[in-house]
Amino acid sequence: MYYERKQVLESKVKIDGLTGLFNRSYFINLINSLHHNHNVEKLGIILLDVDYFKQYNDCYGHTQGDKVLQSVARCLDINSDSRIFAARYGGDEFICVCVNMSDHEIEYYLGKVKEEFKQHAYRT
């Protein structure tokens, strides 16, 4: 019982409740940890935000906006592997750190994310 409650609390500290990705605070701690890890030779950072998100939210409402954010998070998550850590940075902004990946591998990941979003993005 104690172990399960501890896991739930730890999850709430590091996971964004809306998207299921890491939250900003945990992500910053993760970056610091990776920066000091001798096994990490290269870090790649991806920053992205949802274009025209405020206008979408104003037009369709926050519930629909939340579905868009969840869809973006899902695309980032399902296309990642153990070397990619995605987080919701704030609002409609997302960030990923890619550990020991080549530029080509990062570009390939972004291509998969983009294609997934085109195919399965939430539409009104």
Disulfide bonds with the S-S distance in Angstrom:
none
